[in-house]
Amino acid sequence: MGYVFITSACFGCGRLFSYHPNRVPSIRDPRTGSREPICRDCVNSANPKRLANGLEPIVPLPGAYEACPEDEVDWG
């Protein structure tokens, strides 16, 4: 068994980043309705605004921005 880095562009800022696909925070694309990953910097930027609007902060799951075991990835 190996570990994999899933890498794509952040939906918020467009920067490439690596993440665990089952743990990374995501937001729904208003055009397509699909869930899109967001990077740690965008989470940190969004949280003060969320709190100011009475929303709960986004708390990434442990390991959200780390490599993941390949058997945890749904390749389908």
Buried (B, 14 or more C-beta within 10 A) or exposed (E): EEEBEBEBEBBBEEEEBBBBBEBBBBBEEEEEEEEBBBBBEBBEEBBEEEEEEEEEEBEBEEBBBEBBEEEBEEEE
